[in-house]
């Protein structure tokens, strides 16, 4: 008779790893900030990897005319490759500030998260986001 799975790692309640290898990732986040909505940038979400159903968010400053080529900044959200998303308010706000402050196109992809997807899966996903941008 086996024992029930027990928590072997707990990342502040955001992520729990159990002895049987299963993972519980909390979706109940309360963010202390709201999303910036000042019309300084245009942004849109795009599916860049159909196989893994991964999307990215593109940010473009609104005060740039289309004749100027913009530098591209790849923004990989924090979270130790274990949690986070391009849609979280503080990530979105950071990308808005980068796009407007640096007058750049900001590419913020989501990627497969550990521990379900071991490294280098997240890095491979970031490379695929760059390849997607090159094809556009």
Secondary structure, DSSP 8 states (H G I E B T S, - for coil): ------EEEEETTTEEEETTS-EEE------SS----SSSEEEEEEEEETTTTEEEEEEEETTS-TTS--EEEE----STTTS--TTSHHHHHHHHHHHHHHTEEEEEE----TTTS-TTHHHHHHHHHHHHHHH-
